[in-house]
Amino acid sequence: MAGSGKQLRKSRARLFRPVLAFACLCSLAPSRAETPAPPPSGPKAADLEAKRHDFQGVQDILARSEEQKKRIETEIASYRDDRARLVSALIDARNKIDEAEARIAETQSRLDTLTGSEAAIRRSLESRRGVLIEVLAALQRMGRKPPPALLAEPEDVLRAIRASMLLGAVLPELRSETEALAGDLQDLVSLRESIAGEKADLAGGLQARRDERARLEALIAARQKSIGAAGEALAAEQAKERALASRAANLKDLIARMETELDSARKAAEAARKADEERAKLSQEQIDEAKKRFAEAPRRDPARLAPAIAFADAKGMLSLPAQGTVIKYYGAPSDFGGVEKGLSLATRANAIVSAPSDGYIAFSGPWRSFGQLLIINAGGGYYVVLAGMARVDVAVGQFVLAGEPVGNMGDGATKTAAAVAIGATQAVLYVEFRKDGAAIDPGPWWSKPEMQRVRG
């Protein structure tokens, strides 16, 4: 009889072992009722070690920054008097930044998903906290007062039967609940490990982007220094440019004033006309070969000082000037009762803006509520308008290549006309193509991947 009671107790302990194991696991999970331990009152060795570690980290960052600065200076020195290599490096830096930002966006998306899954599991555990408390309380009571052995005392038979009925009803549900909770905890641990890995990848991507941006800024400064005019002459030219812009009634008038009254813009327009004339002398075979080379970005000649092909022949070959999402497209109803004359691109904060095509800078600077405005004379009567930037990095009269960085978006704090019109909270780049003074649909010029982005 005593042996039967001992056997029953062993069986019960074996059944409840997963529950007790889960209880131990749950004791490791944070509780809402927990309060953090008070910080130590005096300086501890651990605190000193942490501060020493932080100081060492700052020193490492400074050393890395100095090393990177020297590396960039060495690279730029090797490009001196070699415009082709400098421009090629600029485009390469822009491409690396785009790739880094794409990886950052993907990592952030995965991280958001993992964080959401972690929150869902934690909510599930929280919702079952009451069940867990009741189960553990019942086990504790049963441990303090176990049911009697069936044959130890005949008068306790009824109590033993009741206990057996209770165990029979509770144990299957208890076991399944325990297994579900243990599985959730294991998933939670795995998710936290995955989140830590994604955060490390994100930090690496952000650092790579910062490093490449520093390189890009130095390359832009070197490019402008290598082609810039003397300080006083440049200042006088910019003052005249601002005066002309203030008198322009619209974009068509602005372009006309710039190319008739500003020397650098007039020379750029003349260079565009000469490039068109030279291109007209080419045979069809030469034109086809030039188009083929232009379609393959790595084969484009970075040393050229004139458009590789006619703008009209570049249909289906151009890339959007910045990474982002198209939120307004050409021909869509505008908020002022008309239709949109260009497309609006919502970008990341401080996104790099590149020239979508080869061309000469016809205007560069602030204009009305457009923010920083850039107008590129692409030849053949075509112009590309980019508006909404926080900074432009090219000057009037300068020749730029397709894909060459020309400006930088802000953080969206300063509202431009395009951003206000659509109520955007982030930076918005407005892109417009013009032919002989009138806005045209830019859609046919974008490459297939870009068209998919435009159509959304």
CORLIN-V715055 format. One record per backbone hydrogen bond with DSSP energy under -0.5 kcal/mol. CO is the residue of the C=O (numbers start at 1). NH is the residue of the N-H. Records with the same first field share a line. If there is no record, write none. Layout:
CO = NH  NH
//
This chain:
1 = 5
2 = 6
3 = 7
4 = 8
5 = 9
6 = 10
7 = 11
8 = 12
9 = 13
10 = 14
11 = 15
12 = 16
13 = 17
16 = 20
17 = 21
18 = 22
19 = 23
20 = 24
21 = 25
22 = 26
23 = 27
24 = 28
25 = 28  29
26 = 29
31 = 34
44 = 48
45 = 49
46 = 50
47 = 51
48 = 52
49 = 53
50 = 54
51 = 55
52 = 56
53 = 57
54 = 58
55 = 59
56 = 60
57 = 61
58 = 62
59 = 63
60 = 64
61 = 65
62 = 66
63 = 67
64 = 68
65 = 69
66 = 70
67 = 71
68 = 72
69 = 73
70 = 74
71 = 75
72 = 76
73 = 77
74 = 78
75 = 79
76 = 79  80
77 = 80
79 = 82
82 = 86
83 = 87
84 = 88
85 = 89
86 = 90
87 = 91
88 = 92
89 = 93
90 = 94
91 = 95
92 = 96
93 = 97
94 = 98
95 = 99
96 = 100
97 = 101
98 = 102
99 = 103
100 = 104
101 = 105
102 = 106
103 = 107
104 = 108
105 = 109
106 = 110
107 = 111
108 = 112
109 = 113
110 = 114
111 = 115
112 = 116
113 = 117
114 = 118
115 = 119
116 = 120
117 = 121
118 = 122
119 = 123
120 = 124
121 = 125
122 = 126
123 = 127
124 = 128
126 = 129
128 = 132
129 = 133
130 = 134
131 = 135
132 = 136
133 = 137
134 = 138
135 = 139
136 = 140
137 = 141
138 = 142
139 = 143
140 = 144
141 = 145
149 = 152  153
153 = 156
154 = 157
156 = 160
157 = 161
158 = 162
159 = 163
160 = 164
161 = 165
162 = 166
163 = 167
164 = 168
165 = 169
166 = 170
167 = 171
168 = 172
169 = 173
170 = 174
171 = 175
172 = 176
173 = 177
174 = 178
175 = 179
176 = 180
177 = 181
178 = 182
179 = 183
180 = 184
181 = 185
182 = 186
183 = 187
184 = 188
185 = 189
186 = 190
187 = 191
188 = 192
189 = 193
190 = 194
191 = 195
192 = 196
193 = 197
194 = 198
195 = 199
196 = 200
197 = 201
198 = 202
199 = 203
200 = 204
201 = 205
202 = 206
203 = 207
204 = 208
205 = 209
206 = 210
207 = 211
208 = 212
209 = 213
210 = 214
211 = 215
212 = 216
213 = 217
214 = 218
215 = 219
216 = 220
217 = 221
218 = 222
219 = 223
220 = 224
221 = 225
222 = 226
223 = 227
224 = 228
230 = 234
231 = 235
232 = 236
233 = 237
234 = 238
235 = 239
236 = 240
237 = 241
238 = 242
239 = 243
240 = 244
241 = 245
242 = 246
243 = 247
244 = 247  248
245 = 248
250 = 254
251 = 255
252 = 256
253 = 257
254 = 258
255 = 259
256 = 260
257 = 260  261
258 = 262
261 = 263
262 = 266
263 = 267
264 = 268
265 = 269
266 = 270
267 = 271
268 = 272
269 = 273
270 = 274
271 = 275
272 = 276
273 = 277
274 = 278
275 = 279
276 = 280
277 = 281
278 = 281
279 = 282
283 = 287
284 = 288
285 = 289
286 = 290
287 = 291
288 = 292
289 = 293
290 = 294
291 = 295
292 = 296
295 = 297
296 = 299  300
297 = 300
300 = 302
301 = 304
310 = 313
311 = 314
312 = 315
314 = 317
318 = 447
321 = 354
323 = 348
325 = 327  346
328 = 344
329 = 332
332 = 340
334 = 337
338 = 334
340 = 331
343 = 431
344 = 327  328  346
345 = 347  429
346 = 325
348 = 351
351 = 409
353 = 406  407
355 = 403
359 = 400
360 = 362  377
361 = 397
363 = 375
365 = 373
367 = 370
369 = 417
370 = 388
371 = 367  373
372 = 388  389
373 = 365
374 = 386
375 = 362  363  377
376 = 378  384
377 = 360
379 = 382
381 = 436
382 = 378  379
383 = 385  434
384 = 376
385 = 432
386 = 374
387 = 430
389 = 372
391 = 408
395 = 398
398 = 361
400 = 359
401 = 404
404 = 355
406 = 393
407 = 353
408 = 390  391
410 = 350
413 = 415
416 = 420
417 = 421
418 = 422
419 = 423  424
420 = 423
427 = 347
428 = 430
429 = 345
430 = 387
431 = 343
432 = 385
433 = 440
434 = 383
435 = 438
438 = 435
440 = 433
442 = 445  446
443 = 446
444 = 316
445 = 317  318
447 = 451
448 = 452
449 = 453
450 = 454
451 = 455
452 = 456
//
